[in-house]
Amino acid sequence: MLTGKFGIEIELTGITKDTAANTIKSIVGGRIEHTHDGYYTRKIHATDGRVWKVMNDASIRKVNSRGNSTNDNDYSVEVVSPILTETDIDTMQIITRALRTAGGKTNDSCGIHIHLDGSNQTVQSLKNYINIIASKNDLLYKALQIKPARIRWCKKMDERLVNEIKRKKPKTKQAIKDIWYNRKNAGYYSHYDDTRYHFLNLHSYFNGNGTVELRGFNSTLHAGKIKAYILLALAINNQALTQKKASNKKIQEENEKFAMRVYLNRIGFIGDEYKNYREHLYKHLDGCAAWRYGPNDPRYKKNKKEAKIS
């Protein structure tokens, strides 16, 4: 089982913040606290001591319970989890289903952001993260069907960043930070610094809550897809932490499904336990997951050999 600490943010509409907060409370127990901050936050103090949040997000295109467009900010809903582990994924799925049953909806303005524990990140793992996402940019964007309306909030990897990491070979986190912000001796930056709006957000690590954030997921209230996204994030995090060195070379693969299957197997999506989640992640890709080459391809004979090693 893929393991690790994470947090998840799910943007939705169609229900009010109070409805979302009460829905979560019905599952995790505890009490609801109404705060008076700028996000109109409802805090759900669960019986296990952890705090879930329901808050405002200005980027959400709001609809009411009847599905009609509205300017009522009560229908701008972002669910923010506490720190979770793999043992909490089932609870997250139950909450997701309950929010959908309560009338929650998503649209192309809504996203999902997953934060990974930053406490054990190293200089090498941060460089690995940059190179892993850079090398898989095109494959991930197609696999995850990132909506055009959301690109401004989860841009592809900055080529300048990738090239400078390769050229300068930073040996310290401060050196990586300087390259990330494109400024020597980079210090503190605003929470809403523009560098945060990429698939891989290290601004949250350097100037936020010390987490690595992956922002490249369309919002959904499909529990199976959400689990697939969490598992993918945990797997990429584990790859960044454990791989000796990652390349930024982009995949050039005519059979996208096979390329994704091989990659997912390599990072831990092995066996029947992960079958459904693999299928969620290569559903929108072209090609055949089982064989690299089709029967009409002269390279077809290589299939059996490659199947043994993948």
C-alpha angles and dihedrals in degrees: 000000000000108000141190145100118286144156128213134207118199121191118206145146138195092086132060126252090251092054091049092047093049090047091054091044090054088063105034097031125213128094139304123239120198111212128196099222125127092268097056087234124195112201118205108205100203123210090249090062097254123122125227119192135209112193147157125277117189094203094066118104099224130222128177129232090281092053094251122138113260141178091212106122090205085081093057101096131178117175112207118192127210119241106305137184133206089274089065096056093093090054090049089054092050090051091048093053091046092052090052092048089050089058102269116159136186131207137179092283091062125087142178121229123193122199120204125205109269098190094097099038116127135192089264095047091052090051089047091053091053093048095043094053092042092053093047098038098112096039093048095046091053095041092050093041092224106203119240089234089061100046092095088059097046109028123181120265114295108250090210090057094048093047094047092049088053095045101041098037094207116219099192137048089241089057090052089047091053090052092045092055093033090232134107116246090008112199134175120344133187119275088244097049110153093240089073093069097083133100086253112043115192091163086083088056098046100036107010134052097322096260133123108236127208110197103174101105128105111226117257139165091212103119094207093053092048090053090049090052093049092048091048091051092049091048094050089047091051090048091052092049099045107031113098092219134350126211124225092210109130120237113252101194128150091196101060097177092054091047091052093046092052091047093048091049090050093054096046111280092126129146137007091305089074100033097106092045093049088053092051089053099050099031093106097043126100125243136033123307094203101052132031094209129039124234092258093054116097088224091060092109089066091065097086092048093049093044089061093055098042 
